[in-house]
Every structure is written in C-alpha cells, then in structure tokens.
Amino acid sequence: MSIAVSASDVKKLRDMTGAGMMDCKAALAEAEGDFDKAIEVLRKKGQKLSVKRADREATEGAVIALVSDDRKRGVVVKLSSETDFVAKNESFVNLTRQLAEIVLKHFPASLEEALALPYENITIGDKVTEQLGVIGEKIELAAYERIEAEMVVPYIHMGNKAGVLVGFSKSLPDHFESLRSVAMQIAAMKPVAVDRDGVSQAIIDKEIEIRTDLAQNDPRNAGKPRELLEKIAQGSLNKFFQEVTLLNQDFVKDTSKKVGEYVKSIDKELAVTGFKHVTLG
C-alpha cells in the first residue's frame, strides 16, 4: 500500500541527495516516508547521490570545539537555532563558547549531564530555555562530544558550521599546525571511523547489501546466484573503506599520500586514537 508523499518531503529528499524529483517521490513512497530508507532505495537503484553520510537537512546554529590548556582533553558543542540570522549573531556565538568553556571545565560524560551543569545561578539547560524567550525562536544544546588523549587537536570550520577534535597518541606541540591538518581533513571528508576496524558491522552489512542489489540489477550478472554476488560485493569493499576511514583516505593537502602516511611522516610512532565531528544539521 503506497502512502501519500508531500511535495515538501520530495523537495527535502532532493535537497539531501540531488536525485530527480520523480525518483525521490517514488523512493519515499516505497520507503513509506522514511528518509533513510528512501536514500537506500535510491542507492540500490543505482542513483548517483550527492548525499554525505554525516549530513542531513541543514539547521542553523553554532559549533565550538575547545581543548584544555594541557591539550589532554577536548569538547565540542552545538547550540542550534532556527535561523541563520540568529546563528551569526555575535552574542549567540559567544554564548556557545561560554557553554563550551563550562563543559570543558567539568567534562561531563553525557549531554544530559552537560545540561545540568551550573551557569551562574541556574543550569545550562535553564540558560538555554531562558534564551528561547530572549531570542524569540527555538534554540537547544543539540550536541556534545568529548575526547581524551595524549594530545587533542581542535578545528572549527568557517562560520562555526562544524567542530572537530582529534586525539593523538603522543604530545607533539611543535607539530600542532601539521596535526591540525588532520582535523581539517575530517571536516572536509567526513570519515566514519579512524580505520577499517572502527567501522561498525551494521554499516559494512548495509554496504554489502546495497552493492549486492546493484550487481543483481546489472544485466551482465543475469543468472548469477545472489550468494556469488554477495561475495563479489564483499570483495569490492576496499574502495569503500578508502572513502570512509580516516587513515585510508587520500590526504586532501597532498593526494599522493594517505592520511595514515601523512601522520607517520610527522612521527613514525604517532597514531590517531580517535576523533569527534559535530556539524550543523
């Protein structure tokens, strides 16, 4: 049974993926209105999509990434707003930075704990609620991430649209700017994990399913059993891992190197221990 698909939902999926309007409408109908499933439907039908794994429909706000003075700890917070006008306001960005400073000082384990932290004579959660009345539109502390390592390097993307933290296994303050390039890589290329071992089995299984369906729909594979196509799909995952894992991506500042090779060129014993990436949207 097909469901009615609104024009606004079709436009939303088109904005997310770059696919054609009729393809988006059909995919939403097949997925019964579920956007993630609709994207899978489009991919399985061989659509070339512009959708990025870390992106969804854009919302406004500010993202701030900060590290402690000893660079052993880092936090990134996102304060969201409804309009770009509010997000670019200096007082809004300053409030986001104040909240990040409080969170960095206390280093809570979760977003819920962050909202309960003291802000002057109230809590951070109360302060955010208070701003709803002051600003006149909905705002919320929408994301909080933290990281600990021997050295944490932050990066805030232009206009506070994204914040990145990268943890390294050694403290190399003289190489701070070089290591910051790794954080910039994450903001630009949006990896999902440090290396292949960090990619969840759920993501791998979904990619195999999509690649198998694409192969099954290819006339050149007519008559081949699905089990064989699944093995072929599994064997083609190397390119996928090169695209979605940080150390295996081409380094954007020097595409003759992988990011892992670039890190080792700074210090042969240096390793990336983890990263956090928060974006608007």
C-alpha positions, 0 to 999 in steps of 0.5 A: 500500500503506497502512502501519500508523499508531500511535495515538501518531503520530495523537495527535502529528499532532493535537497539531501541527495540531488536525485530527480524529483520523480525518483525521490517521490517514488523512493519515499513512497516505497520507503513509506516516508522514511528518509533513510530508507528512501536514500537506500532505495535510491542507492540500490537503484543505482542513483548517483547521490550527492548525499554525505553520510554525516549530513542531513537537512541543514539547521542553523546554529553554532559549533565550538570545539575547545581543548584544555590548556594541557591539550589532554582533553577536548569538547565540542558543542552545538547550540542550534537555532532556527535561523541563520540570522540568529546563528551569526549573531555575535552574542549567540556565538559567544554564548556557545563558547561560554557553554563550551568553556563550562563543559570543558571545565567539568567534562561531563560524560553525557549531554544530559549531564552537560545540561545540568551543569551550573551557569551562574545561578541556574543550569545550562539547560535553564540558560538555554530555555531562558534564551528561547524567550530572549531570542524569540525562536527555538534554540537547544544544546543539540550536541556534545562530544568529548575526547581524551588523549595524549594530545587533542587537536581542535578545528572549527570550520568557517562560520562555526558550521562544524567542530572537530577534535582529534586525539593523538597518541603522543604530545607533539606541540611543535607539530600542532599546525601539521596535526591540525591538518588532520582535523581539517581533513575530517571536516572536509571528508567526513570519515566514519571511523579512524580505520577499517576496524572502527567501522561498525558491522551494521554499516559494512552489512548495509554496504554489502547489501546495497552493492549486492542489489546493484550487481543483481540489477546489472544485466551482465550478472543475469543468472548469477546466484545472489550468494556469488554476488554477495561475495563479489560485493564483499570483495569490492569493499576496499574502495569503500573503506578508502572513502570512509576511514580516516587513515585510508583516505587520500590526504586532501593537502597532498593526494599522493599520500594517505592520511595514515602516511601523512601522520607517520611522516610527522612521527613514525610512532604517532597514531590517531586514537580517535576523533569527534565531528559535530556539524550543523544539521 
